[in-house]
Amino acid sequence: MKRLFALFSLLLWSLAAFSGTLTKSHSQGKFSDAEIEATIKAKLTNSKIGKDGFQVHVKNQIATWTGTTGVMQHKGAATRMAKAAGAIQVVNNIKVSDQAKAKAAGNLSSTPRRAQVKTD
């Protein structure tokens, strides 16, 4: 019983110490525009979509993306990245190249692929 109490006390103490390191915005679940933008830009530098040279600006917790890409999936990845960084809304003005659109349309027009199931 004493061990359980000691463990519980240690847990409460560590939670109290950790909560003091969070900023006010983190504890409330709201981030400033600067925090959201900095988080997005940090994620962007470590991501494959960072090579596309997208620009992002955050105002009133709304992230606005601009730029062009040759990979259709990068547009959706940018939206998900902004949401994960704390943006409450995303305006995605990223343009997908005609070449990428044609490639995607070609993939859809071909015969459906079948899953290969290995049977033993």
Residue pairs with C-beta under 8 A, 6 or more apart in sequence:
19 27
23 35
25 31
25 32
25 35
30 61
30 86
31 39
31 61
31 85
31 86
33 58
33 59
33 60
33 61
34 58
35 86
36 58
36 61
36 63
36 82
36 85
36 86
36 87
37 56
37 57
37 58
37 63
39 85
39 86
40 56
40 58
40 63
40 81
40 82
40 85
40 87
41 56
43 81
43 84
43 85
44 50
44 54
44 56
44 81
47 77
47 81
48 74
49 69
49 71
49 74
49 77
49 78
49 81
52 67
52 68
52 69
52 70
52 71
52 74
53 67
54 65
54 66
54 67
54 69
54 78
54 94
55 65
55 66
55 67
56 63
56 64
56 65
56 66
56 78
56 82
57 63
57 64
58 64
58 87
61 86
61 87
61 88
61 89
62 87
62 88
62 89
62 90
62 91
63 82
63 85
63 87
63 89
63 90
63 91
64 90
64 91
64 93
65 78
65 79
65 82
65 90
65 91
65 92
65 93
65 94
66 93
66 94
67 94
67 95
68 94
68 95
68 96
68 97
69 75
69 94
69 95
69 96
69 97
69 100
70 96
70 97
70 99
70 100
71 100
72 96
72 100
72 101
72 103
72 104
74 94
75 92
75 94
75 96
78 90
78 92
78 94
79 90
79 92
82 90
83 90
